[in-house]
Amino acid sequence: MVGAAIWRPWAPSFREPRDLPSLAARLQRDVPRAMRSAHVPGVAVAVVRGGEVWTRGFGTTRAGGGGAPVTERTRFQVGSLSKPVTAWGAVALTELPLDAPLTSALRPWPLPPSRFAANEITPRRILSHTAGLDVPGYLGAPPDGEGARGGAAATLASLRGQGAEGPATAVHLVDRPGARYRYSGGGYTLLQAAIEARTGLDFAAWARRDVLAPLAMDDSAFAPLAASATGHDAAGRPVPAYEYAELAAAGLTSDARDMARFAAALLRRPARLAPPQRTESGGYALGIHVDRFDGVLRLSHEGVNRGWHARLLAYPERGWAAVVLTNGDGGEAVADAVEAEFES
Protein backbone atom coordinates (compact mmCIF):
# COMPACT_ATOMS: atom_id res chain seq x y z
CA MET A 1 0.00 0.00 0.00
CA VAL A 2 1.02 3.60 -0.41
CA GLY A 3 2.48 5.54 2.52
CA ALA A 4 1.63 8.90 1.03
CA ALA A 5 1.66 12.34 2.58
CA ILE A 6 -0.67 13.26 5.40
CA TRP A 7 -3.10 15.43 3.44
CA ARG A 8 -5.03 18.22 5.15
CA PRO A 9 -7.52 20.65 3.59
CA TRP A 10 -6.19 23.46 5.81
CA ALA A 11 -2.90 24.74 7.16
CA PRO A 12 -2.65 23.44 10.75
CA SER A 13 -1.37 25.35 13.72
CA PHE A 14 1.03 23.84 16.22
CA ARG A 15 -0.43 23.41 19.70
CA GLU A 16 2.18 22.34 22.21
CA PRO A 17 0.93 20.06 25.00
CA ARG A 18 1.32 21.48 28.48
CA ASP A 19 3.30 18.48 29.73
CA LEU A 20 3.62 14.75 29.21
CA PRO A 21 1.38 13.59 32.12
CA SER A 22 -1.58 15.70 31.03
CA LEU A 23 -1.14 14.60 27.42
CA ALA A 24 -1.03 10.96 28.51
CA ALA A 25 -4.29 11.41 30.42
CA ARG A 26 -6.05 12.84 27.36
CA LEU A 27 -4.75 10.07 25.11
CA GLN A 28 -5.98 7.41 27.51
CA ARG A 29 -9.42 8.98 27.16
CA ASP A 30 -9.46 9.73 23.42
CA VAL A 31 -7.66 6.79 21.84
CA PRO A 32 -10.21 4.15 22.95
CA ARG A 33 -13.03 6.33 21.58
CA ALA A 34 -11.34 6.57 18.20
CA MET A 35 -10.66 2.82 18.20
CA ARG A 36 -14.31 1.98 18.77
CA SER A 37 -15.61 4.28 16.05
CA ALA A 38 -13.02 3.05 13.53
CA HIS A 39 -13.31 -0.69 14.36
CA VAL A 40 -9.64 -0.95 15.29
CA PRO A 41 -8.99 -3.76 17.81
CA GLY A 42 -5.50 -2.78 18.98
CA VAL A 43 -3.30 0.31 19.24
CA ALA A 44 0.09 1.16 20.70
CA VAL A 45 1.11 4.78 21.22
CA ALA A 46 4.48 6.23 22.12
CA VAL A 47 5.18 9.88 22.94
CA VAL A 48 8.68 11.28 23.33
CA ARG A 49 9.31 14.54 25.16
CA GLY A 50 12.98 15.37 25.50
CA GLY A 51 14.47 12.49 27.46
CA GLU A 52 11.08 11.20 28.65
CA VAL A 53 9.10 8.47 26.90
CA TRP A 54 5.49 7.44 27.52
CA THR A 55 4.11 4.28 25.91
CA ARG A 56 0.74 2.62 26.25
CA GLY A 57 -1.11 -0.26 24.62
CA PHE A 58 -4.86 -0.29 24.05
CA GLY A 59 -7.20 -3.11 23.07
CA THR A 60 -6.29 -6.53 21.80
CA THR A 61 -3.98 -8.13 19.28
CA ARG A 62 -6.88 -9.90 17.56
CA ALA A 63 -10.61 -9.24 17.44
CA GLY A 64 -13.20 -11.88 18.25
CA GLY A 65 -11.30 -13.73 20.96
CA GLY A 66 -7.94 -15.45 20.97
CA GLY A 67 -6.01 -12.20 21.24
CA ALA A 68 -3.82 -10.80 23.97
CA PRO A 69 -3.78 -7.29 25.42
CA VAL A 70 -1.68 -4.88 23.38
CA THR A 71 1.41 -3.64 25.23
CA GLU A 72 4.46 -1.56 24.38
CA ARG A 73 6.13 -4.82 23.30
CA THR A 74 3.39 -5.88 20.83
CA ARG A 75 4.83 -5.96 17.31
CA PHE A 76 2.92 -4.40 14.42
CA GLN A 77 3.53 -4.18 10.71
CA VAL A 78 4.39 -0.50 10.26
CA GLY A 79 4.09 -0.28 6.47
CA SER A 80 5.85 2.71 4.97
CA LEU A 81 7.38 3.74 8.28
CA SER A 82 9.92 1.25 6.93
CA LYS A 83 11.11 4.04 4.61
CA PRO A 84 12.47 6.53 7.17
CA VAL A 85 14.08 3.67 9.10
CA THR A 86 15.69 2.43 5.87
CA ALA A 87 16.78 5.97 5.03
CA TRP A 88 18.42 6.37 8.45
CA GLY A 89 20.91 3.66 7.54
CA ALA A 90 21.17 4.35 3.82
CA VAL A 91 22.38 7.94 4.23
CA ALA A 92 25.49 6.68 6.05
CA LEU A 93 26.22 3.69 3.80
CA THR A 94 29.75 4.28 2.54
CA GLU A 95 29.46 1.48 -0.02
CA LEU A 96 26.64 3.41 -1.73
CA PRO A 97 27.24 7.20 -1.75
CA LEU A 98 24.06 9.28 -1.89
CA ASP A 99 24.87 10.95 -5.20
CA ALA A 100 26.53 8.03 -7.01
CA PRO A 101 24.73 6.46 -9.99
CA LEU A 102 22.93 3.31 -8.87
CA THR A 103 23.80 1.68 -12.20
CA SER A 104 27.34 1.18 -10.89
CA ALA A 105 26.04 -0.99 -8.04
CA LEU A 106 23.64 -3.21 -9.99
CA ARG A 107 25.03 -5.21 -12.88
CA PRO A 108 23.23 -6.41 -14.84
CA TRP A 109 20.77 -3.55 -14.53
CA PRO A 110 17.44 -5.09 -13.40
CA LEU A 111 15.02 -2.57 -14.95
CA PRO A 112 13.79 -2.64 -18.55
CA PRO A 113 15.12 -0.11 -21.08
CA SER A 114 13.76 3.43 -20.83
CA ARG A 115 14.03 6.62 -22.87
CA PHE A 116 15.24 8.28 -19.66
CA ALA A 117 18.80 8.03 -18.34
CA ALA A 118 19.12 5.27 -15.75
CA ASN A 119 22.58 6.51 -14.76
CA GLU A 120 20.89 9.58 -13.21
CA ILE A 121 19.15 7.40 -10.59
CA THR A 122 20.93 7.91 -7.26
CA PRO A 123 20.20 6.84 -3.68
CA ARG A 124 19.37 10.46 -2.80
CA ARG A 125 16.75 10.63 -5.54
CA ILE A 126 15.28 7.28 -4.53
CA LEU A 127 15.07 8.29 -0.87
CA SER A 128 13.35 11.55 -1.84
CA HIS A 129 11.03 9.96 -4.44
CA THR A 130 12.51 12.04 -7.25
CA ALA A 131 14.18 9.20 -9.22
CA GLY A 132 11.39 8.94 -11.83
CA LEU A 133 10.41 5.39 -10.85
CA ASP A 134 6.91 3.88 -10.63
CA VAL A 135 5.12 1.34 -8.35
CA PRO A 136 3.81 3.56 -5.54
CA GLY A 137 3.17 0.70 -3.10
CA TYR A 138 2.60 -3.00 -2.54
CA LEU A 139 -0.35 -5.19 -1.59
CA GLY A 140 1.77 -7.99 -0.15
CA ALA A 141 1.55 -11.71 -0.78
CA PRO A 142 -0.56 -14.20 1.16
CA PRO A 143 1.28 -16.14 3.90
CA ASP A 144 3.81 -18.62 2.52
CA GLY A 145 3.69 -16.86 -0.83
CA GLU A 146 6.62 -17.97 -2.99
CA GLY A 147 9.28 -15.27 -3.14
CA ALA A 148 7.88 -13.19 -0.28
CA ARG A 149 10.45 -14.21 2.33
CA GLY A 150 13.25 -11.88 1.36
CA GLY A 151 16.79 -12.32 0.10
CA ALA A 152 18.47 -10.95 -3.00
CA ALA A 153 16.69 -13.34 -5.37
CA ALA A 154 13.28 -12.30 -4.05
CA THR A 155 14.24 -8.62 -4.31
CA LEU A 156 15.20 -8.96 -7.97
CA ALA A 157 12.10 -11.06 -8.69
CA SER A 158 9.92 -8.28 -7.31
CA LEU A 159 11.70 -5.63 -9.40
CA ARG A 160 11.09 -7.71 -12.52
CA GLY A 161 7.47 -8.51 -11.72
CA GLN A 162 8.25 -12.18 -11.27
CA GLY A 163 7.63 -12.44 -7.52
CA ALA A 164 4.67 -13.46 -5.42
CA GLU A 165 2.54 -10.45 -6.43
CA GLY A 166 3.21 -10.93 -10.13
CA PRO A 167 3.64 -8.22 -12.80
CA ALA A 168 2.20 -5.44 -10.60
CA THR A 169 5.54 -5.03 -8.79
CA ALA A 170 7.68 -4.60 -11.92
CA VAL A 171 9.55 -1.29 -11.63
CA HIS A 172 10.09 1.04 -14.60
CA LEU A 173 11.90 4.31 -15.14
CA VAL A 174 9.00 6.48 -16.31
CA ASP A 175 10.25 10.04 -15.80
CA ARG A 176 13.51 11.97 -15.91
CA PRO A 177 15.40 11.43 -12.64
CA GLY A 178 15.44 14.62 -10.60
CA ALA A 179 12.57 16.22 -12.50
CA ARG A 180 9.81 15.97 -9.91
CA TYR A 181 8.40 14.19 -6.85
CA ARG A 182 6.77 10.85 -7.65
CA TYR A 183 6.11 8.55 -4.68
CA SER A 184 7.71 5.18 -5.42
CA GLY A 185 7.92 2.18 -3.16
CA GLY A 186 9.48 0.53 -6.21
CA GLY A 187 12.43 2.90 -5.91
CA TYR A 188 13.07 1.69 -2.36
CA THR A 189 13.06 -1.89 -3.64
CA LEU A 190 15.66 -0.91 -6.22
CA LEU A 191 17.74 0.63 -3.43
CA GLN A 192 17.25 -2.56 -1.41
CA ALA A 193 18.75 -4.55 -4.31
CA ALA A 194 21.72 -2.17 -4.49
CA ILE A 195 22.36 -2.44 -0.75
CA GLU A 196 22.30 -6.24 -0.98
CA ALA A 197 24.66 -6.19 -3.96
CA ARG A 198 27.16 -3.78 -2.42
CA THR A 199 27.22 -5.15 1.15
CA GLY A 200 26.89 -8.85 0.31
CA LEU A 201 24.16 -9.11 2.95
CA ASP A 202 20.44 -9.76 2.71
CA PHE A 203 18.64 -6.50 3.36
CA ALA A 204 17.23 -7.72 6.69
CA ALA A 205 20.73 -8.61 7.93
CA TRP A 206 22.17 -5.27 6.79
CA ALA A 207 19.34 -3.39 8.51
CA ARG A 208 19.85 -5.34 11.72
CA ARG A 209 23.58 -4.55 11.73
CA ASP A 210 23.57 -0.92 10.55
CA VAL A 211 20.19 0.47 11.63
CA LEU A 212 18.24 -1.50 14.22
CA ALA A 213 21.07 -2.62 16.50
CA PRO A 214 22.73 0.83 16.74
CA LEU A 215 19.35 2.32 17.71
CA ALA A 216 18.69 -0.48 20.24
CA MET A 217 15.56 -1.48 18.31
CA ASP A 218 15.96 -5.03 19.52
CA ASP A 219 12.33 -6.13 19.06
CA SER A 220 12.16 -4.92 15.45
CA ALA A 221 12.94 -6.76 12.23
CA PHE A 222 12.67 -6.36 8.49
CA ALA A 223 11.03 -9.76 8.18
CA PRO A 224 7.61 -11.22 7.34
CA LEU A 225 5.45 -12.85 9.98
CA ALA A 226 7.32 -11.14 12.81
CA ALA A 227 4.22 -9.27 14.03
CA SER A 228 2.65 -10.48 17.25
CA ALA A 229 -0.64 -8.70 16.46
CA THR A 230 -3.08 -9.55 13.67
CA GLY A 231 -4.17 -7.06 11.02
CA HIS A 232 -7.85 -6.22 10.48
CA ASP A 233 -9.91 -4.71 7.68
CA ALA A 234 -12.08 -1.59 7.95
CA ALA A 235 -14.90 -3.61 9.50
CA GLY A 236 -12.61 -5.03 12.19
CA ARG A 237 -12.30 -8.51 10.67
CA PRO A 238 -8.91 -10.29 10.76
CA VAL A 239 -6.95 -10.40 7.50
CA PRO A 240 -4.10 -12.74 6.46
CA ALA A 241 -0.55 -11.89 7.52
CA TYR A 242 0.52 -10.55 4.14
CA GLU A 243 4.25 -10.81 3.44
CA TYR A 244 6.55 -8.38 1.65
CA ALA A 245 9.73 -9.13 -0.25
CA GLU A 246 9.96 -5.34 -0.56
CA LEU A 247 11.38 -4.89 2.92
CA ALA A 248 12.86 -1.41 2.53
CA ALA A 249 9.52 -0.02 1.43
CA ALA A 250 7.04 -1.95 3.57
CA GLY A 251 8.58 -4.85 5.49
CA LEU A 252 9.41 -3.54 8.97
CA THR A 253 7.69 -4.93 12.05
CA SER A 254 8.20 -3.04 15.29
CA ASP A 255 6.68 -2.13 18.62
CA ALA A 256 5.92 1.15 20.35
CA ARG A 257 9.03 1.01 22.50
CA ASP A 258 11.38 0.56 19.55
CA MET A 259 9.63 3.15 17.39
CA ALA A 260 9.95 5.59 20.29
CA ARG A 261 13.71 5.00 20.13
CA PHE A 262 13.70 5.82 16.44
CA ALA A 263 11.58 8.92 17.04
CA ALA A 264 14.00 10.03 19.77
CA ALA A 265 16.92 9.65 17.38
CA LEU A 266 15.04 11.74 14.82
CA LEU A 267 14.52 14.47 17.43
CA ARG A 268 18.25 14.46 18.23
CA ARG A 269 19.43 14.42 14.62
CA PRO A 270 16.69 15.70 12.28
CA ALA A 271 19.23 16.86 9.70
CA ARG A 272 20.21 13.24 9.03
CA LEU A 273 16.97 12.81 7.05
CA ALA A 274 15.97 16.44 6.51
CA PRO A 275 19.15 18.38 5.69
CA PRO A 276 18.63 22.16 5.84
CA GLN A 277 17.93 23.68 2.43
CA ARG A 278 17.87 20.24 0.82
CA THR A 279 14.18 19.30 0.93
CA GLU A 280 13.16 17.89 -2.42
CA SER A 281 10.04 18.79 -4.39
CA GLY A 282 6.80 17.76 -2.76
CA GLY A 283 8.08 18.52 0.73
CA TYR A 284 9.85 15.15 1.00
CA ALA A 285 13.44 14.96 2.16
CA LEU A 286 15.26 11.63 2.69
CA GLY A 287 12.67 9.09 3.76
CA ILE A 288 10.52 11.66 5.55
CA HIS A 289 7.88 14.31 4.80
CA VAL A 290 8.88 17.83 5.84
CA ASP A 291 6.49 20.68 6.67
CA ARG A 292 6.85 23.96 8.47
CA PHE A 293 3.91 25.87 9.93
CA ASP A 294 3.69 28.52 12.61
CA GLY A 295 7.48 28.49 12.29
CA VAL A 296 7.57 24.91 13.63
CA LEU A 297 9.31 22.10 11.75
CA ARG A 298 7.34 18.86 11.43
CA LEU A 299 8.74 15.55 10.17
CA SER A 300 6.14 12.90 9.45
CA HIS A 301 5.29 9.69 7.64
CA GLU A 302 2.30 7.43 7.23
CA GLY A 303 2.54 3.64 7.15
CA VAL A 304 -0.17 1.57 5.49
CA ASN A 305 -0.15 -2.17 4.82
CA ARG A 306 -3.30 -4.23 4.35
CA GLY A 307 -4.79 -4.53 7.83
CA TRP A 308 -2.42 -2.00 9.46
CA HIS A 309 -2.09 1.77 9.82
CA ALA A 310 0.75 3.67 11.49
CA ARG A 311 1.95 7.26 11.80
CA LEU A 312 5.16 8.97 12.89
CA LEU A 313 5.24 12.64 13.91
CA ALA A 314 8.24 14.62 15.12
CA TYR A 315 8.63 18.29 16.01
CA PRO A 316 12.40 18.55 16.56
CA GLU A 317 12.50 22.25 17.42
CA ARG A 318 9.98 21.68 20.22
CA GLY A 319 11.32 18.31 21.39
CA TRP A 320 8.11 16.32 20.87
CA ALA A 321 7.48 13.16 18.85
CA ALA A 322 4.69 10.60 18.66
CA VAL A 323 4.19 7.20 17.07
CA VAL A 324 0.84 5.48 16.58
CA LEU A 325 0.71 1.79 15.61
CA THR A 326 -2.64 0.15 14.85
CA ASN A 327 -3.79 -3.27 13.65
CA GLY A 328 -6.70 -2.01 11.57
CA ASP A 329 -7.38 -0.38 8.21
CA GLY A 330 -9.35 2.23 10.15
CA GLY A 331 -6.28 3.27 12.13
CA GLU A 332 -6.03 6.63 10.40
CA ALA A 333 -8.80 7.91 12.70
CA VAL A 334 -6.80 6.85 15.75
CA ALA A 335 -3.65 8.52 14.42
CA ASP A 336 -5.69 11.67 13.76
CA ALA A 337 -6.85 11.69 17.39
CA VAL A 338 -3.24 11.61 18.59
CA GLU A 339 -2.10 14.21 16.07
CA ALA A 340 -4.89 16.53 17.18
CA GLU A 341 -3.09 16.87 20.51
CA PHE A 342 -0.28 18.68 18.68
CA GLU A 343 -2.08 20.43 15.84
CA SER A 344 -5.34 22.26 15.37
N, C-alpha and C positions, 0 to 999 in steps of 0.2 A: 504494500500500500504506500501511498505518497505521504511523506512527512513534510507537508508544505508549510508556508508561512501561517502565522496566527493572524487571520484577517479580521479587521474591525471596521465598522462603517463610520467610526469617529476617531478623532485623535484623543487618546486617553490622557489622563493626568495622573502623575505619581502621587500615591497617598501612603506615606510611611507609617507602618504600624507603631503604636506607642512603645511596646516592648514585646519580647518573646512570650512571656506567660499570658498576657492578655490575648495575643494573637492565637496561641494554642487553645485557649478557652473558646474563642469564636469558631475555630476550625472544628473542634470537637462537637460543636452544635450544628454547623452548617454542612459539613461533609456528609454525614448520614442522611440529611434531607435531600441533598443532591443525588446521592446514591439511589435512594428509593424512587425518586421521580425518573431517573434515567435507567433503571433496571440494571444497575451495576452491583454485582455481589460483593466485590472486594476492592479495597483501596489501601494504599500505603502512601503516606505523606511525610516528607522531610523538609524542614525549614532550617536554614543556616543563618545565623546572625553573628558576625564576627567569629569568635572562637567557640560560640555555643551552637549546639545542634539539638533540635527537637524532632523526634520521629514518632509516628503513631500508625498502627494498623487499624482498619475498620472492616467489619464484615467477615466474609468467609472466602476460602480459596475456590469453592465450587458451590454453585446453587443446587438446591433440591436435595440436600443431604450428602453425606460422604466427604464434606469438606472440613477444613480445619480453620480456626481463627487466623486472620491475616495479622502478621507481626512485622516488625522492621526487618526480619530475616527472610520473609516470604519473597521468593524470586518470581519476577514477572518478565515476559517479553516486553522490551521497551521500544521496539520498532526503530524508527529513524533517530532516536536518541543514540543509536549506534554511531551515527555520523560524527557528532562532535567528539565522542570518545575515540573513534578512529583518527580523526583529525589531530587530536592531542598528541598522538604518537607519530603520525605521519609528518608533521611539521619539523620534527627533530631527527628524521631518519636520514642519516648521512649517506646511506647507499642510494638514496633517491632524492636528490636536491629538488626543492620546490619548483624551480624554474627550468629544469632540464627536460628535454623532450622525452616523453614516455616511450617513444619508438625505440630508444636505445636500450630500454630495459626488457622489452618483450619482442623476442625473435623466435619464430616467425610472428609477425603482427597478427593478432587474432580477429581483427575487425575486417569486414568486407571493404573493397575499394570505395573511395568517395571522391567527389570533385573538390572537396576541401582538403587542406594540408594536415595530414595526421601528425606530422612532426611538430606542429604547433600545440599539440595536447601536452599539458604539463600537470604535475601534481597540484600546483596552485590553482590552476583553472578547474581541475576536477573538484577539488575541495570547495571551491566557490561557485560551482555549477555554471561555469562560463566556458566549458570546453567544447560546446556544440554537440554534445552526445544526447541520445534519446533514452527511452525506458525510464519513466519517472519513478516507478515503484514496482513492488512484487507482491503477488498474492500468496506465495508460499506453496509448498507441496504437501500433500497428505502425509501423515506419519509413515515412516519406512519407505517414502518415495525414493526411487533410485536416483542417485546423484545429489540428494539434498543434504548429505552428511558432511560436506566440506572437503577440503583438500584441493590441491592445484588442479587436478583433473576435473573436479566438479565445478571449480571456478571457470575454467576455460569452456566447459560444456554449457554453462549458463550464458556466457558471453556470445556463444555461437548459436544459441537457441536449441541446443541439443540436450538440455538437462531435464529435470523432472517436470518443469512447467511448460516445456516445449518451446515453439518458436517465439512466444510472446516475450521472452527474456533476451532475444538476440539484440545486441547493441550495435548502433550505427552512428557514424559521424554525419550529422544532418545540417550542421551550421558551421560557419567559420569560427574556429577557436578564438576566444577573446572578444567576440562581437557583442554578446549579450548574455543575460542570465537565462538559463533554461534548466529547471530542476531535473536532475538525472541521478537516480539510484544506480543506473547502468554505469555511469562514470565511476562511482565508488567501487563497483565490481571490477572495472578495468584497473583501478588503482590497487585493489586487492590482489589481482593477478600479478601486477608489477612488484608488489611487496613480496609475494611468495617467490617470484623469480629471482629477485635481487638478494633476499636474505637466506634463501634455501629452506625456509620454514613454512609450514602451513600457516595461514593467516591467524588461526586461533592461537597457535603456539607463539607467534610473533607478538600478538596483542597481549597475551599473558606476560611475556617477558618484558616488553617495552612500555606497556600502558597500564595494565591492571595491577601488576605486582608493585610497581613504583608508587602507585596511588593507594596501595593497601586495599584494593577492591577484591578481597579474597573470596567473596561469595559470588562473584560475577564471572561470566564466561561467554565467549563468542562460540556458542555451540547449540545445536538443536536439542530439544527435549530437556533442557536444564531447568525449566521453570517448575516451581513447586505449586503454583496456582494453575487454574484452568481458565482459558479464555471463554468469553460468552458473546453472543450476538446482541443486537439492539433490544431484543425481547427478553434478554436474560437467560437464554438457553445455551448450554455448553456447546462449544465447537471443537473440532479436532485440533490437536497440537501441531499446527502447520510448521513445516521445517523450511529453512532458508540456506541454500548454498551461498547466497549473497550476504555473507556475514558482515562485511564492512558497512553495508547499507542498512541492514535490517536484522542482523542475527544476534545481537547482544541480549542476554538475560541478566538481570541484576535485581538487587533489593534496595529498599529505601536507605538503609545505612550506607551501602556502597555508593549509591548515586549522590548522597549527601557529601561524601568525600570528593567526588568529582566536582560537584557544585562549589565546594569550598576551594578546591584548586583553581577553578575558574574565577572565583572572587579574588584570589591572591594574584593570579597572573592572567588577567583578561586579554592582554596584548598578544598572548601566545596564539589565540584564535582570531582575535579582532585587532590586528595591528593598527595603530593610529594612521589615519589618512590612506588606508589601504582597503577599505570596504569596497567590494565589487558591486556591479550593478545589481539592482534588486534588493539592496540592503542586506546582502549575505556576504559574510567574510569567509573564514576558513572553517567550515563545518558548523557554523552558527549564524542565526539571524541577528542583525544589529539594528536597533532603533534608538533614537534619542528624542525625548519629549520632556517638556518642563525643564530642560537642561540636564535630564537624568539619562544615563546610558542604560539600555536594557539589552541583554543577550538572551536569546530564547530559541527553543526548538520544540517541535511537536513530534511525537512518535506514534505511528499507527500501523499495527499489524492486524490481521483478521482476528477479532476477539479481544483486542487490547488497545488501550489508549493511554499515552503518557505525555507529560509536558515538563520541560525544564525552563526555569526563569532565573535570571541573575541580574542584580543591580549593583555592579562592582563599586560604583562611587558612593553608594549608601551602605554597602556591606551586608546586603540581604540576598538570599537565594532560596528557591523553593523547587521541589520535585514532587510530581504527582504521578503515581503508578496505579493503573486500574486494570482489572481483568474483564472489561466489557466494552463493546463498541460504543456504548453511550457515555464513555468516560470523559468526553469533552466537556459535558455539563459539570462534572466534578472538578475538572481542572479549572474551568471558568470560575467556580465558586472560590477556589483558592486564590486565583489571580485577582479576583475582585477585592481581596484584602490589601492589595498593593496598588491597584489602579482603579480609577473611576472615570 
